Amino acid sequence: MEEQQQQNVLAAAFPAPPPFWQSFTPENISAISSLRAAQSQSTSSSKTEPDPATELPIRLLDLPAELRWLQPPEPPAEGIYRCFGDLYNMNDPLPSLEEQGIQQLYTPPMTPTSNNGSGKHTDRALILKRIAKSLLLNFLELVGIMSVNPEQYQEKIQDLRTLFINFHHLLNEYRPHQARESLIQMMQNQLDRSRAETQGIMEMKEKVEGILEGLSQAKLKEEELREGEEKRVEEGRDIWEALEKEYPPP
């Protein structure tokens, strides 16, 4: 009963946090960090410290019960996983058109054509353009059939269905490439944003240094003016003292 309740919680569209979050206390984190440091010192044969950005945490055996949840499990290589209530296969290859019972209307890319063996028609973009033109042509033919003899629409609908399935199957072959390019673009955007922030910080640093330098120069000028004023006052006082000595008051 408890296991079924746990599966229902994991299968919810918006599941609650798992109960093991309570194990991530400062005391437990400090304890497992100490154990990993001790394990690293006992097993490491080189003096170079591992890079935390690339090195995985050291896996510890025979951990206490309160620390077991702080060690992530091994990444699965196969099987299924659940995400937002749906089950997904770790290795879910795209089925071919033959496996789906659909007629394949184009020569698979990276395969020489059966006509001349030159491989000139293996470009996916060219195949997609040809299928798109065939879709437009078949749609016009369907409109003509519907205007003349609507009862014969089934064959043309089947042709359109086959063309659409071939078109989408060829697009789905781009999904891994699209995922890689999207990830590359996302990382490039993060890098550009970090560089822009760094550049902004450097420019602001230069502005602040310029302001401080200007204030320092203004302070020096103020001190020079004050010293000059004091010097003139001192000179005036000496003149008055000399005049009083030369011409004492009656």
WOVENMO-V513133 format. One record per pair of residues at least 6 apart in sequence whose C-alpha atoms are under 7 Angstrom apart, sorted by sequence separation. I is the first residue (numbers start at 1). J is the second residue. If there is no record, write none. Layout:
BEGIN
{{I	J} {I	J}}
END
This chain:
BEGIN
{{9	15} {81	87} {82	88} {97	103} {107	113} {112	118} {113	119} {80	87} {81	88} {97	104} {112	119} {145	152} {146	153} {80	88} {81	89} {111	119} {113	121} {145	153} {80	89} {79	89} {80	90} {79	90} {111	122} {142	153} {78	90} {110	122} {78	91} {109	122} {108	122} {109	123} {142	156} {107	122} {109	124} {138	156} {36	58} {138	160} {135	160} {135	163} {131	163} {32	67} {131	167} {28	67} {128	167} {23	66} {23	69} {24	70} {20	69} {103	162} {102	162} {105	166} {104	166} {14	84} {13	84} {12	84} {13	85} {11	84} {12	85} {11	85}}
END
